[in-house]
Amino acid sequence: MFPLHEPLDDAQREVLRDYDDLLAALLARRGVATREDAEQFLNPSYDLHLHDPLTMTGMRKAAQRLADAILAGEKIAVWSDYDCDGIPGAVVLHDFLQKVGADFENYIPHRHAEGYGMNIQGIEKLATGGTKLIITVDSGITDLEPVARARELGMEVIVTDHHLPLQNENGGFILPNAFAVIDAHARVDEPYPFHELCGAGVAWKLVCATLPRLRSEQVARGQEPLPKGWEKWLLDMVALATVADMVPLTSENRVLTTYGLIVMRKSPRIGLQKLCRVTRVDQRSLTEDDIGFMLAPRVNAASRMGDARDAFRLFTTTDEDEADALAKKLEAANRSRKAEAGAITRAVRSRLKDRAEIRSVIALGDPEWRPALLGLVAGGIADEYERPVFLWGREGNMRLKGSMRSGGRTHALDLMRAAEDTFAEFGGHAAAGGFSLLDDAVFDLEDRLVAANARLTPIADSLIARADASIALHEATESFLKKIEKLAPFGMQNSKPVFLLRDVLVREVSRFGKSEEHLKLKIGGDETNATIDAVTFFAKGALAHEATRLAINDRAHLLVHLERDTFRRGSPVRLRLIDIKAT
């Protein structure tokens, strides 16, 4: 049987006495410790729950410099990352700078030709074009040499980022010698109350800090200032990035995403409208799931399969024909991504099939594999084989680069640390990571990782999914789902509640999708002939194995989320399968 979370203790229950048992327990498990916290969590307020951007270290200085550059007509360059955080962040600054009549350009490095972050060649190109001020988005914090080169060429750099800086041998941070560095992770004594904004969120904060200074100067010059509150229209891009970059959906991120979704649902941005259309997403009822599963993959496909500027142009164009063409181009790129990832997946499975033994860690590579796709493939293989998987390919700059997924058995970052002499660079968290290989490590990569894994303590027990509550099938109703949706938007550190359905009757088992890769059960109870659908997409691993044991009229325990089936009229309630145990 699947385990349940421990019930609230008496002290927690008293603090949250205004809420029923389930809602109180869900709030407590999300770190809500006071009535004030509960009110803020359930009713995020733009006016009450966002922090003053000027309390960020470096922000006051950066905002003044940006306002001065705009008013003086200096050439400004926005240097952003190419993913679905950097691109939306670039759009935020593009829309702002365009609105205030600045002289600017956006520079987005090519993923395969230039790689992540700033590079000296790009810096020199900007200097030749007359740039005086560079603003980074979602990058820059580790780019010491490019920032130094910019200063040599007479340019000033404002770094806005959310990644960790480099560290010296004593554990201290090494920051780029920029005009200003805005990154809550760059200082141990950072006073800003919330440290988990995504890159686009930090860029938006710079806009918010710059606007009052700009408005006061515009008024003094007899110019029409930008309307107060205009910056809210940029929250569509902030929400897109916040969900896509999988930062914690707590505190400010919860506020920004809540209001960003409101903006997205009514946004006049023609590129967003066209992207929703090609992905069959109803813009008027768009959710964080639509961002995570439908919109963000298309934005990321632009850089993985071609040029990230296609995604940037989609969100910045005002031409309907161009937007339509770009949305279709991103959709085609995403289909190509799936096809190429599928080919790599088949190649990996073929190699594994030829093995006499599947070891505790899987490590495979091919110079022809595109590194940008390997995280997607590694995730599927790790789920299927329930163990860590490392896959590598070769970048355009000839570096051997790859991705790993933990498979739920090992802490990904701990495993890479245990084999750190294998990697030129690596990073990640418990479930996933990225790396570049030392040239000589490729020949015995799997041996090294298997040995490192043997030295670690397995953490599988700590990763077992626990149910928030046990419910009867008849409780999976529209009204119950509405109660759960009070906790939305869901994401990192605010995952969808998990429910246990005990001993339900399996009325039907079916597969669907082009390759029958998805699983659907029709679930019923003893007291009625009514059924409810329970689905999972890309069924793999233990869940898929258990499903093969099920037959009509079997009974099973299910671990599920509740959600809406947006592809059926009226969006009825359905179950999203997490795990199955036949009884």
Wavefront OBJ file of the C-alpha trace (Angstrom):
o trace
v 0.000 0.000 0.000
v 1.184 3.542 -0.696
v 2.101 5.536 2.428
v 0.222 8.617 3.618
v 1.758 11.780 4.980
v 1.739 12.134 8.752
v -1.294 14.107 10.019
v -0.898 17.616 11.389
v 0.038 17.964 15.010
v -2.298 19.868 17.346
v -0.273 23.091 17.226
v -0.306 23.240 13.419
v -4.001 22.434 13.309
v -4.760 25.257 15.735
v -2.817 27.792 13.677
v -4.718 26.750 10.540
v -8.097 26.269 12.195
v -9.819 28.517 9.619
v -9.396 25.758 7.017
v -10.729 22.221 6.753
v -8.462 19.275 7.540
v -7.287 18.660 3.981
v -6.560 22.295 3.087
v -4.818 22.863 6.412
v -2.610 19.815 5.865
v -1.767 20.870 2.302
v -0.826 24.361 3.447
v 1.347 23.057 6.277
v 3.232 20.736 3.903
v 4.051 23.788 1.804
v 5.734 25.556 4.682
v 2.754 27.686 5.685
v 3.263 28.279 9.395
v 1.000 31.225 10.265
v -2.455 32.553 9.424
v -0.771 35.435 7.589
v 1.257 32.973 5.506
v -1.932 31.081 4.663
v -3.713 34.242 3.556
v -0.776 35.252 1.371
v -0.517 31.772 -0.137
v -4.198 31.480 -1.003
v -4.662 35.123 -2.052
v -1.418 36.394 -3.599
v -1.531 40.171 -4.054
v 0.429 42.227 -6.574
v 0.236 45.296 -4.344
v 0.909 43.616 -0.997
v 3.207 40.666 -1.625
v 5.929 41.879 -4.003
v 9.192 43.178 -2.570
v 10.826 46.525 -3.352
v 13.360 45.877 -6.161
v 15.629 48.599 -4.770
v 16.446 46.379 -1.796
v 18.375 44.111 -4.197
v 22.098 44.664 -4.019
v 23.237 46.628 -7.066
v 19.722 47.473 -8.228
v 19.687 51.173 -7.333
v 22.970 51.741 -9.142
v 21.873 49.682 -12.163
v 18.489 51.384 -12.469
v 20.055 54.839 -12.454
v 22.629 53.811 -15.053
v 19.973 52.300 -17.317
v 17.744 55.386 -17.024
v 20.714 57.639 -17.840
v 21.605 55.528 -20.881
v 18.036 55.662 -22.193
v 17.771 59.428 -21.756
v 21.204 60.083 -23.246
v 20.499 57.940 -26.302
v 23.411 55.584 -25.621
v 23.477 52.310 -27.517
v 22.307 49.496 -25.204
v 22.684 45.755 -25.826
v 20.621 43.088 -24.055
v 22.585 39.820 -23.878
v 20.316 36.918 -22.938
v 20.404 33.160 -22.703
v 18.681 31.134 -25.440
v 16.297 29.036 -23.310
v 12.737 29.581 -22.095
v 13.969 31.872 -19.330
v 16.493 33.937 -21.252
v 14.204 34.452 -24.268
v 11.197 35.723 -22.261
v 13.586 37.884 -20.203
v 15.004 39.333 -23.414
v 11.447 40.112 -24.535
v 10.758 41.898 -21.219
v 13.680 44.274 -21.765
v 12.973 44.588 -25.497
v 9.389 45.691 -24.872
v 10.461 48.132 -22.171
v 13.313 49.679 -24.149
v 11.190 49.920 -27.267
v 8.356 51.557 -25.319
v 10.658 54.277 -23.958
v 12.353 54.929 -27.290
v 15.806 53.613 -26.395
v 18.591 52.866 -28.865
v 19.150 49.154 -28.312
v 19.619 45.694 -29.760
v 19.133 42.172 -28.461
v 22.051 39.730 -28.671
v 21.201 36.048 -28.266
v 24.159 33.667 -28.663
v 23.673 30.646 -30.896
v 23.383 27.553 -28.742
v 25.521 25.271 -30.907
v 28.014 27.752 -32.373
v 28.613 29.946 -29.302
v 27.342 28.028 -26.298
v 25.960 29.303 -23.020
v 26.826 32.704 -21.601
v 28.810 35.676 -22.849
v 31.743 35.237 -25.190
v 34.563 37.551 -26.206
v 33.776 37.434 -29.929
v 30.235 38.618 -29.288
v 31.468 41.341 -26.938
v 33.872 42.647 -29.560
v 31.096 42.644 -32.167
v 28.891 44.761 -29.881
v 31.741 47.206 -29.263
v 32.264 47.599 -33.019
v 28.559 48.412 -33.319
v 28.797 51.260 -30.834
v 27.321 49.644 -27.726
v 28.038 51.534 -24.494
v 25.979 49.505 -21.993
v 25.341 45.753 -21.896
v 22.601 44.222 -19.760
v 22.688 40.455 -19.317
v 19.610 38.316 -18.748
v 19.795 34.847 -17.186
v 23.564 34.787 -17.713
v 26.759 36.666 -16.953
v 27.458 35.749 -13.340
v 30.319 33.372 -14.281
v 31.530 35.248 -17.381
v 34.594 36.915 -15.859
v 36.689 37.237 -19.011
v 33.959 38.536 -21.368
v 32.921 41.166 -18.787
v 36.555 42.210 -18.362
v 36.915 42.467 -22.145
v 33.811 44.668 -22.334
v 35.379 47.073 -19.835
v 38.614 47.145 -21.871
v 36.563 48.165 -24.899
v 34.842 51.006 -23.019
v 31.528 49.298 -22.339
v 29.821 48.956 -18.982
v 27.974 45.783 -18.017
v 24.964 45.280 -15.757
v 24.696 41.588 -14.886
v 21.209 40.313 -14.066
v 21.236 36.613 -13.313
v 19.966 34.003 -10.866
v 22.646 31.333 -11.135
v 25.417 30.610 -8.660
v 28.720 32.482 -9.154
v 32.112 30.848 -9.340
v 33.854 30.065 -6.057
v 37.488 30.362 -5.016
v 39.399 27.664 -3.159
v 38.190 29.054 0.172
v 34.528 28.869 -0.835
v 34.155 32.595 -1.430
v 32.302 33.975 -4.451
v 34.135 35.341 -7.481
v 32.024 38.001 -9.206
v 32.560 39.565 -12.621
v 34.020 43.079 -12.588
v 30.791 44.606 -13.862
v 29.280 48.048 -13.301
v 26.569 46.313 -11.256
v 25.797 42.671 -10.401
v 22.170 41.841 -9.574
v 21.911 38.213 -8.458
v 20.448 37.158 -5.125
v 22.767 34.122 -5.080
v 25.918 36.217 -5.499
v 26.272 37.311 -1.885
v 25.853 35.520 1.415
v 24.448 38.713 2.959
v 21.994 39.574 0.161
v 19.220 41.654 1.816
v 16.519 40.979 -0.762
v 13.935 38.756 0.973
v 13.411 36.259 -1.867
v 16.313 34.566 -3.665
v 14.541 32.292 -6.161
v 13.444 34.565 -9.010
v 14.156 33.243 -12.485
v 16.294 35.239 -14.919
v 13.286 36.923 -16.525
v 11.990 37.795 -13.056
v 15.233 39.592 -12.195
v 15.117 41.455 -15.521
v 11.534 42.530 -14.785
v 12.632 43.809 -11.388
v 15.224 45.980 -13.149
v 12.448 47.423 -15.310
v 10.350 48.132 -12.201
v 13.291 49.867 -10.498
v 14.137 51.939 -13.579
v 10.646 53.184 -14.373
v 10.240 55.692 -11.467
v 13.625 57.280 -12.267
v 12.762 57.443 -15.930
v 9.318 58.887 -15.287
v 10.659 61.678 -13.066
v 13.209 62.677 -15.717
v 10.578 62.528 -18.452
v 8.283 64.810 -16.465
v 11.157 67.236 -15.799
v 11.834 67.369 -19.549
v 8.191 67.943 -20.391
v 7.827 64.465 -21.918
v 4.873 62.092 -21.548
v 5.874 59.494 -18.902
v 5.092 55.819 -19.245
v 1.736 55.070 -17.547
v 1.912 53.648 -14.040
v 1.196 49.943 -13.998
v 2.284 49.432 -17.625
v 4.946 46.989 -16.448
v 2.206 44.498 -15.507
v 1.742 43.713 -19.204
v 5.253 42.214 -19.178
v 4.207 39.556 -16.678
v 3.087 37.206 -19.457
v 6.772 36.643 -20.235
v 7.739 36.452 -16.551
v 5.140 33.737 -15.912
v 6.256 31.823 -18.998
v 9.865 31.851 -17.775
v 9.059 31.170 -14.116
v 7.143 27.985 -14.931
v 9.506 26.861 -17.706
v 12.683 27.330 -15.648
v 11.225 25.288 -12.771
v 12.148 27.707 -10.003
v 10.176 27.318 -6.750
v 6.574 28.477 -7.177
v 6.493 30.063 -3.756
v 6.523 33.611 -2.374
v 7.112 36.197 -5.130
v 7.193 33.598 -7.879
v 3.683 32.576 -6.871
v 2.511 36.178 -7.161
v 4.264 36.794 -10.472
v 2.930 33.573 -12.002
v -0.612 34.141 -10.738
v -0.784 37.609 -12.282
v 1.267 36.536 -15.291
v -1.302 33.862 -16.126
v -4.033 36.499 -15.921
v -2.081 38.628 -18.399
v -1.404 35.643 -20.682
v -5.100 34.812 -20.859
v -5.934 38.279 -22.175
v -2.617 39.240 -23.780
v -2.781 41.054 -27.137
v 0.718 39.723 -27.930
v 0.122 38.296 -31.391
v 2.947 35.753 -31.168
v 1.540 34.270 -27.962
v -1.897 34.050 -29.563
v -0.483 32.240 -32.588
v 1.564 29.842 -30.439
v -1.536 28.963 -28.431
v -3.387 28.321 -31.662
v -0.827 25.923 -33.158
v -0.582 24.019 -29.863
v -4.389 23.895 -29.447
v -4.190 25.696 -26.117
v -7.222 27.799 -25.174
v -5.587 31.126 -24.347
v -8.584 32.263 -22.287
v -8.137 29.415 -19.787
v -4.388 28.893 -20.076
v -2.726 27.227 -17.054
v 0.748 26.490 -15.773
v 0.406 22.976 -17.259
v -0.122 24.527 -20.696
v 3.085 26.494 -20.237
v 5.104 23.542 -19.005
v 3.886 20.903 -21.458
v 2.871 22.877 -24.541
v 4.380 26.365 -24.844
v 7.800 26.063 -23.202
v 8.894 22.985 -25.219
v 8.238 24.921 -28.447
v 10.260 27.905 -27.227
v 13.142 25.652 -26.193
v 12.944 23.767 -29.489
v 13.972 26.954 -31.301
v 17.499 26.871 -29.866
v 17.770 23.083 -29.677
v 16.939 22.562 -33.330
v 17.876 25.897 -34.908
v 18.037 29.524 -33.823
v 16.611 30.895 -30.559
v 15.935 34.201 -32.290
v 12.901 32.580 -33.929
v 11.259 32.343 -30.493
v 12.375 35.862 -29.600
v 10.953 37.275 -32.838
v 7.697 35.393 -32.284
v 7.062 37.254 -29.027
v 8.251 40.664 -30.226
v 6.718 40.922 -33.696
v 3.548 42.916 -34.305
v 3.073 41.458 -37.783
v 0.364 38.808 -37.843
v 1.734 36.980 -40.883
v 5.228 36.823 -39.398
v 3.840 35.611 -36.064
v 1.834 32.907 -37.809
v 4.881 31.733 -39.754
v 7.128 31.737 -36.676
v 4.604 29.848 -34.538
v 4.380 27.177 -37.223
v 8.179 27.114 -37.481
v 8.481 26.471 -33.732
v 5.859 23.752 -33.976
v 7.835 22.118 -36.790
v 11.036 22.448 -34.763
v 9.360 20.733 -31.843
v 8.230 17.869 -34.071
v 11.806 17.563 -35.334
v 13.030 17.584 -31.754
v 10.694 14.726 -30.893
v 11.734 12.761 -33.960
v 15.452 13.217 -33.329
v 15.063 12.464 -29.626
v 13.074 9.370 -30.588
v 15.881 8.212 -32.868
v 18.427 8.662 -30.073
v 16.138 6.797 -27.666
v 15.893 3.877 -30.087
v 19.685 3.850 -30.474
v 20.152 3.775 -26.694
v 17.643 0.947 -26.283
v 19.322 -1.023 -29.061
v 22.694 -0.758 -27.346
v 21.241 -1.753 -24.003
v 19.421 -4.710 -25.547
v 22.755 -6.084 -26.744
v 24.202 -6.048 -23.240
v 24.367 -9.153 -21.107
v 23.870 -7.000 -18.001
v 22.400 -3.568 -17.235
v 24.697 -1.978 -14.671
v 23.731 0.282 -11.755
v 24.474 3.378 -13.894
v 23.925 3.672 -17.638
v 26.397 5.877 -19.529
v 26.366 6.122 -23.324
v 27.327 8.649 -25.945
v 27.830 9.382 -29.594
v 29.555 12.385 -31.215
v 26.565 12.648 -33.582
v 24.026 13.081 -30.786
v 22.832 16.649 -30.218
v 23.554 17.498 -26.539
v 20.541 19.813 -26.330
v 18.230 16.792 -26.718
v 19.913 14.413 -24.322
v 18.144 15.511 -21.146
v 14.831 14.531 -22.703
v 16.171 11.138 -23.747
v 17.993 10.481 -20.473
v 14.795 11.173 -18.547
v 12.862 8.567 -20.502
v 15.582 5.918 -20.226
v 16.058 6.598 -16.503
v 12.323 6.139 -15.910
v 12.276 2.973 -17.975
v 15.303 1.330 -16.339
v 14.897 2.967 -12.906
v 18.559 3.953 -12.503
v 20.820 6.920 -13.247
v 21.456 7.589 -16.934
v 24.253 9.712 -18.437
v 24.166 10.541 -22.166
v 26.703 12.656 -24.064
v 27.180 14.126 -27.528
v 29.402 16.699 -29.203
v 28.689 20.443 -29.361
v 29.480 22.594 -32.387
v 32.563 23.838 -30.529
v 33.716 20.177 -30.267
v 33.128 19.900 -26.500
v 31.710 16.629 -25.209
v 28.594 17.639 -23.351
v 25.642 15.774 -21.914
v 22.790 15.395 -19.473
v 21.917 12.954 -16.715
v 18.745 11.946 -14.914
v 18.737 10.134 -11.593
v 15.936 7.620 -12.153
v 14.814 8.218 -8.575
v 17.510 6.016 -7.049
v 20.423 8.377 -6.510
v 20.965 12.073 -5.851
v 22.163 13.307 -9.264
v 24.481 16.054 -8.017
v 25.969 13.819 -5.305
v 26.767 11.175 -7.918
v 28.552 13.678 -10.143
v 30.466 15.052 -7.174
v 31.574 11.508 -6.310
v 33.072 11.254 -9.796
v 34.140 14.869 -10.201
v 37.489 13.989 -11.807
v 35.418 12.729 -14.763
v 33.949 16.120 -15.664
v 35.283 19.422 -16.939
v 32.103 21.024 -15.607
v 28.923 19.773 -13.998
v 25.901 21.023 -12.120
v 22.354 20.121 -11.217
v 20.090 19.070 -8.368
v 18.646 15.877 -6.897
v 16.890 14.607 -10.016
v 18.892 15.940 -12.954
v 22.126 17.508 -14.072
v 24.289 18.598 -16.961
v 27.977 18.057 -17.583
v 30.885 18.373 -19.978
v 33.431 15.571 -20.080
v 37.175 15.560 -19.848
v 38.474 14.087 -23.111
v 40.023 11.004 -21.549
v 36.945 10.225 -19.414
v 34.820 9.130 -22.341
v 36.572 5.755 -22.615
v 35.707 4.497 -19.113
v 32.833 6.828 -18.193
v 30.418 4.114 -17.114
v 33.063 2.320 -15.037
v 33.834 5.522 -13.164
v 30.176 6.279 -12.514
v 29.317 2.739 -11.396
v 32.219 2.874 -8.920
v 31.134 6.305 -7.664
v 27.538 5.154 -7.302
v 28.647 2.185 -5.169
v 30.119 4.640 -2.672
v 26.833 6.503 -2.203
v 23.914 5.749 0.069
v 20.737 5.086 -1.961
v 17.980 7.611 -1.363
v 15.096 5.749 -2.955
v 13.174 5.525 0.325
v 13.118 9.303 0.656
v 11.729 9.658 -2.887
v 8.706 7.366 -2.449
v 5.594 9.350 -3.304
v 3.318 9.885 -0.316
v -0.377 10.576 -0.580
v -1.786 13.742 0.928
v -5.056 11.963 1.652
v -7.052 8.857 0.881
v -10.295 9.601 -0.957
v -13.211 7.547 -2.237
v -13.900 7.528 -5.964
v -17.153 9.458 -5.559
v -15.195 12.348 -3.993
v -13.299 13.032 -7.242
v -15.744 15.759 -8.235
v -15.730 19.244 -9.733
v -16.235 20.866 -6.318
v -13.378 18.869 -4.792
v -11.084 19.842 -7.669
v -11.977 23.511 -7.211
v -10.851 23.261 -3.603
v -7.510 21.825 -4.724
v -7.126 24.529 -7.367
v -6.989 27.143 -4.636
v -3.350 26.068 -4.258
v -2.542 26.689 -7.936
v -0.397 27.628 -9.766
v 1.468 24.387 -9.116
v 5.151 23.776 -9.684
v 8.413 23.269 -7.845
v 7.904 23.220 -4.044
v 4.171 23.500 -4.657
v 3.444 20.231 -6.417
v -0.062 19.046 -7.162
v -1.656 17.209 -4.223
v -1.439 13.423 -4.375
v -4.413 11.219 -3.519
v -4.765 7.520 -2.782
v -7.724 5.595 -4.214
v -8.002 2.225 -2.497
v -9.292 -0.969 -4.053
v -10.976 0.574 -7.080
v -12.450 -1.503 -9.889
v -10.665 -1.476 -13.254
v -13.397 -1.431 -15.903
v -11.137 -0.920 -18.933
v -7.411 -0.852 -19.783
v -6.257 0.724 -23.040
v -3.273 2.288 -24.744
v -3.327 5.321 -27.015
v -0.947 7.499 -29.009
v 0.833 6.766 -32.305
v 2.988 4.116 -30.663
v 0.477 3.272 -27.923
v 2.888 4.870 -25.470
v 0.141 6.337 -23.258
v -2.045 4.442 -20.785
v -5.699 4.958 -19.883
v -7.787 3.133 -17.288
v -11.508 3.482 -16.756
v -12.114 3.245 -13.028
v -15.381 2.470 -11.316
v -16.791 1.589 -7.927
v -19.136 -1.092 -6.668
v -22.056 1.211 -6.047
v -22.448 2.666 -9.567
v -21.754 1.993 -13.228
v -20.242 5.463 -13.608
v -16.542 5.577 -14.456
v -13.757 8.135 -14.427
v -10.715 8.161 -16.665
v -7.235 7.736 -15.212
v -4.377 8.465 -17.630
v -0.622 8.684 -17.779
v 1.479 9.805 -20.718
v 4.591 7.925 -21.831
v 4.016 5.109 -19.343
v 7.369 3.656 -18.293
v 9.134 1.856 -15.487
v 7.328 0.308 -12.551
v 3.986 1.905 -13.421
v 4.033 0.445 -16.940
v 5.075 -2.983 -15.640
v 2.279 -2.991 -13.071
v -0.272 -1.916 -15.677
v 0.504 -4.988 -17.793
v -0.796 -7.132 -14.925
v -4.221 -5.482 -14.943
v -7.266 -7.039 -16.568
v -10.920 -6.071 -16.713
v -12.616 -6.198 -13.274
v -9.297 -6.390 -11.424
v -8.878 -4.212 -8.382
v -6.028 -1.829 -7.731
v -4.757 0.919 -5.471
v -4.020 4.124 -7.400
v -1.871 7.120 -6.596
v -3.219 10.096 -8.575
v -3.499 13.814 -9.138
v -6.887 15.329 -9.943
v -7.040 17.491 -13.065
v -9.298 18.708 -15.855
v -9.541 16.927 -19.175
v -9.321 20.010 -21.385
v -9.718 17.961 -24.573
v -13.297 16.969 -23.695
v -16.356 19.173 -23.700
v -16.915 20.751 -20.315
v -13.386 19.832 -19.117
v -14.549 17.019 -16.811
v -12.462 15.804 -13.885
v -10.006 13.030 -14.598
v -7.207 11.308 -12.722
v -3.527 11.564 -13.638
v -1.836 8.289 -12.683
v 1.329 8.458 -10.610
v 1.535 4.825 -9.582
v -0.493 1.604 -9.531
v -0.507 -1.462 -7.330
v -2.704 -4.355 -8.341
v -4.452 -6.025 -5.415
l 1 2 3 4 5 6 7 8 9 10 11 12 13 14 15 16 17 18 19 20 21 22 23 24 25 26 27 28 29 30 31 32 33 34 35 36 37 38 39 40 41 42 43 44 45 46 47 48 49 50 51 52 53 54 55 56 57 58 59 60 61 62 63 64 65 66 67 68 69 70 71 72 73 74 75 76 77 78 79 80 81 82 83 84 85 86 87 88 89 90 91 92 93 94 95 96 97 98 99 100 101 102 103 104 105 106 107 108 109 110 111 112 113 114 115 116 117 118 119 120 121 122 123 124 125 126 127 128 129 130 131 132 133 134 135 136 137 138 139 140 141 142 143 144 145 146 147 148 149 150 151 152 153 154 155 156 157 158 159 160 161 162 163 164 165 166 167 168 169 170 171 172 173 174 175 176 177 178 179 180 181 182 183 184 185 186 187 188 189 190 191 192 193 194 195 196 197 198 199 200 201 202 203 204 205 206 207 208 209 210 211 212 213 214 215 216 217 218 219 220 221 222 223 224 225 226 227 228 229 230 231 232 233 234 235 236 237 238 239 240 241 242 243 244 245 246 247 248 249 250 251 252 253 254 255 256 257 258 259 260 261 262 263 264 265 266 267 268 269 270 271 272 273 274 275 276 277 278 279 280 281 282 283 284 285 286 287 288 289 290 291 292 293 294 295 296 297 298 299 300 301 302 303 304 305 306 307 308 309 310 311 312 313 314 315 316 317 318 319 320 321 322 323 324 325 326 327 328 329 330 331 332 333 334 335 336 337 338 339 340 341 342 343 344 345 346 347 348 349 350 351 352 353 354 355 356 357 358 359 360 361 362 363 364 365 366 367 368 369 370 371 372 373 374 375 376 377 378 379 380 381 382 383 384 385 386 387 388 389 390 391 392 393 394 395 396 397 398 399 400 401 402 403 404 405 406 407 408 409 410 411 412 413 414 415 416 417 418 419 420 421 422 423 424 425 426 427 428 429 430 431 432 433 434 435 436 437 438 439 440 441 442 443 444 445 446 447 448 449 450 451 452 453 454 455 456 457 458 459 460 461 462 463 464 465 466 467 468 469 470 471 472 473 474 475 476 477 478 479 480 481 482 483 484 485 486 487 488 489 490 491 492 493 494 495 496 497 498 499 500 501 502 503 504 505 506 507 508 509 510 511 512 513 514 515 516 517 518 519 520 521 522 523 524 525 526 527 528 529 530 531 532 533 534 535 536 537 538 539 540 541 542 543 544 545 546 547 548 549 550 551 552 553 554 555 556 557 558 559 560 561 562 563 564 565 566 567 568 569 570 571 572 573 574 575 576 577 578 579 580 581 582 583
